[in-house]
Every structure is written in structure tokens, then in C-alpha cells.
Amino acid sequence: MEQSLPQFCERFLELYQNKTPMVVVTLTDMVGHAPQDVGARMIVGTDEIYFGTVGGGKLEKRCIDLSREFLTSKIPIKNQSHQWNLPRDIGMTCGGEVTLYFETYKPEETWKIAIFGAGHISQELVPILLKLNCELTVVDPRPEWLSRLPHSPRLKKIQEENMPLVLETLDSNTFVAIVTMGHATDYPLVKLALEKHHFPYLGVIGSKVKRIKMNADLIASGIPEKLAKEGFYLPMGEDFGRNTPAEIALSIVAQLLKTRDQLFNP
């Protein structure tokens, strides 16, 4: 089956611009007989074939199965070349040998971080995070504190008195850091996050004494004891540095990065 290079390029560009996970499979070499010519291509997604064929039958099924393994793997997959003897390795009657090249395209998931509170800690934390590849949301009822934060296309500032309303709008993959004015505003956010969400990271600013108070209030409200004790970080941040906003911010960034890498680069 003859394949059109312009059609392949058009389809590939469309999928790439839409950030669609895909594997491009190209028949790069053959010896003897094979069901397609060298240069044949197909584009495989997690649930369908988007374009083309490399021969159909058992060979194509092997390529599809391997492509889907690459797309669903949590470990980054480098491009790979595979050489198969068709009768021995694939179980086909053709007497040839083929080499296929697999190019995996998995757009990086955007790292989203939401910070509740725009006070002294956020003033130090946000500029550091904006140097990283992430999208930030900062929520606070006080416009004067929000206005002090840097301006960036990757920073969304939300002025809202009822901050839990914003929590309800976040994507499930958002890292949530709570640095509001105190326990009275922290607690409703933590309670709602534990009751209705499963964020990959939930951290709260404060001391070990505050932790005891937070746990007691959560358990009294009906949050399971195990979740109240293990479902979030408090004190938030890695255990280093002094008790200044700048050093606290650095310890929080360290914990965010550590958690991100544990989740996305196992």
C-alpha cells in the first residue's frame, strides 16, 4: 500500500500540535520478503491507529502492542530500533527479516502548583517557582498582597474571600501549598482537600504544635485518623534552614521538587 509523505506529515503535525501521545513506527530495513516496503509508516496512539500501516497482521499487532507499552510506561522511553525475523519472532509465513524504528512522543504533563495565601512566604516562594517549568496559581482575599507578586504569563492571581471555592476548581494533578494567615483559614482548605480530593501534594505552613491542633480538629470533624495523620505535610518543607521566609521558601521548593520527581520519574 503506497503511503503519501505529505499526508503523513499533515497528520503527524496535527497530532503533535494537539499534544497527542503517539508512537511513529517506520519500516527502515528488510531482508527477503515483507508485507510492506521500506519507508512505510504508521502512527499509533493509546487507543487507535492514527495513520498508515507497516504491513498488517501479526507484525502490525506486535508493533501496536509495543507502541502502547511505550505510551503507558511511567519510565521515559527512548527511541528504539527492533529487528525481527518474521517466521521465528513473529510467527508469519513470510521468510523475511524487518527492522522497525519506534519514535515515542509523550508531551510532558504540565506541573501545576496552587498556593493559598500571598503573604511573606509566598512573596519569597513565587519568584523561585517561576524559574522552574510550572504553572502557578496564587489565591488570597487581599489585593494588596497579590499585587506585590511578580507578573508572569505562568502566574494566575485570584482574589477570593472564600478560598475553598477555588480549591474545588483545581485539576486533580495540582500540587497544593497552603500558607494563609493562620489556622482559621488553613483548616477549611485542608479539610476540603482531604474530604473531596486526592492531590499529589498537600502541604501546610506551620509548626509541630499546629500539627497537633490540625490533626485533632480534622479527626473531630470525621476525617479518618490515618488520613488526618498521613494525608498532608505539616510542617511543610524539607527539614533544613532557619525560620525566615526566604529559607522556608527554599525548603518548600525542595520538597515540591522531591515529590514531583518521585511521582513522575520513579
N, C-alpha and C positions, 0 to 999 in steps of 0.2 A: 504494500500500500504506500503510494507516494505521499510524502508529507511536505507541506508548504512551510518554508522557513519564515516568511512574513506572518503567517497565521500563528505559528508557534511564538514568535516574538511578541505579537499583539496580545496573545493570551497570557504569556508569562508576565508582561509588563502590567497588565490589568490586575493579575493576582498579587504581584509584588507591591504595587501601589496601594492595594487594599489590605496589605499586611496579612495575607492569607498563608498559613503554614503549608508548605509543599515540598515535594522532592522531584527534581528533574532527573529522569533516568535516560541515559544516552548509550546506544549501542556503538562502542568505539572500535571494536575489532572482532573479526570472526575467522575461523579456520574451518573449511569444509562447508557443510550446508547449515543454514539458519533460516528461521521464518521471517526475518526482515533484513534489510540492507544496512550496512554500516552508516551511521548518521541518524538512524531512526530515533525518535524521542517520544517520551510521554511525560506528563506532569501528573503526579499522584498527590491527592490530599488525604486527610484522615478518614473521610467518608466516601470519596468518589475519585474517579479519574477525570481530571480537568481537560486533558488534551492527549491525543495521539495513542500510539501503541508501539511496543517493541517486539511484537510477534504473536501475542495472544497465547492461549492455552496455559500449559504448566509453567513455561518460562515467565510469562507475564504475571501469573499468580505469585510466583516466587518474588518477583520484583515488587509487586504491590505489598506483599506481606512484609518484606524487609523495609520498604519505604515507611510503612505505618509504624514499624518498630522504632525507626529513627525519629518520627514525628512525636511519638508518645513518650520517648525516653526523657527522664529528668536530667540525664547527663548530656552535656553538649556533644553533638555528633559531628566529627569532621567528615569532609567529603571522602568517599571511598570508591575504590575500583574493585570489582569482583569478576573473577574468571571462572566459568563453569563449563564442564564437559556435559553436553546435553543428554546423552544416554545415561551416563554414570551419575551425574549430580542432580539432574532434573527429572530423569525418567522419561525422556522424549525419544522418539524413534529416529529423529534427525541425527546424523552422525557427526555433527559439527561441534565446535567449541566457540563460546562467545565471551567477550569482555564487555562489561557494562559499568558505566560511571554514574555514581549517585551523588547528586548535589542537594544538600538539605538547606532549606530556607525556613527558619523559625524566628519570626520577629520577636525581639525582646519585649517581655511584658513590662509596661510602664510601672516604675516604682512610685507608688502614691503614698504620701505621708500627710496626715491631718494633725495639726497642732491646735489644741483648745487652750486659749489663753495667749495674749500678746504682750505680756509683761516682761520683766527684766530677763528671765531665762530665754524667752522667745527672741528677744532683741539680739541675743548672742547666738542662739541656735539657728535661726533662719539664714543669716548670711553664710554660715558654714554649709548648711544643706544645699543652698543654691549653687554651690561649687560642684555638687555631685549631680549625677544624672537621675533626677527625680522631679516629680510634680508635687508642689506643696499647696496645702490649704491651711489658712490660719483663721480661727474663729474667736471673736471676742465681742462683748457688748460695747466696748469703749472705743469710739472712733479715734480719739487722740493717740491711743497706743497702736492701733492698726496703721495709722498714718506715718508712724515712725519707722515702720518696716521698709526694707528696700522695695523698689519697683522692679518687677520682672514678669515676663510673659509666662513663667513657670510658677508664679505665686498668685494664688487667688485669696483675696482678703474678704471675709464675710463678717459684717457687723450684725449680731443677733443676740437679743436678750435671752431667748430660750435656746441655749446651745444644744440640748439634746435633739431638737428638731433637725439640726444639721447632721448630727451623728447618724440619723435614720437615712440620710441620702447618700452616704458613702458607699463606694464599691466594697465588696467583701474582702478584697485583697489589700485594703488600705492599712498602713501602719498608723496607729493612733497614739499620740502623746498628749497627756493631759497635764497642763501647767497653769491652771486657772488661779483665781485669787485665794482659794482655800478649800477646806473640806466640804463646805456647804455647796460649792459649785462643782467640785470634783466628783462627789459621791453620786449624784444623779447620772452623770455620764458613765461612770464605771458600772453602776447597776444596770443601766440600759444595755451597755455593751456586752455584759455577761449574760443577760437575760435573752437578748434577741439576736446577737451577732457572734461571729467567731473570727474576729480579726487576727491576722497572723502575728501582730504585735500590739500589745496594750500596755502602756506604761503610765505611771502617775508620779508626779514630783512629790517629795515628802521624806519624812524620817521613819525610823522603825517604830516610834511611838504612834505616828499617824497610821502606820500599817495595822497596828493592833486595833485602833478605833475603826478603821475602814472594814477590817475583817468582821468585827463584832456587828457593825451596822448591816453589812451585807447578809450575814447569816441570819440575823434577826428579821430581815426582810424576806427571807425564803430562798436565798441563793444557796445551793448546796455547799457544804463546808469545804469539800475538796476544790471546787471551782473558786470559792472565795479565797482560798489559801494559795492556789497554784495558777489561777487564770490570768494574772497580770503581774507586772513588775511594780513594786513599791518598796523601797526607794527605787526610782528609775535611774538607769545609767550604770556603767561599769564602776567597780569599787576602786577608784583611784582619784587623786587630785584633792583640792581643797574646796571649801564651801563658798565659792564665788560663782557668780553667774557664768562667767566665761569657762571656768573649769568644769562646772556642772554640765554646761552645754557640750563640751568635748566628750565627757563621759557618756552622755546620751547618744551622741553621734556614733561613738564606738559601739554601743550596744545595738543600735539600729543596724549598723553595717554587719555586725557579727550575726544578728538574727537573719538578716537578708541573705547572707552567704550560706548559712546553714540550711535555709529553706530552698534557695534557688540553685545552689552549687553543692549538692550533697557529695 
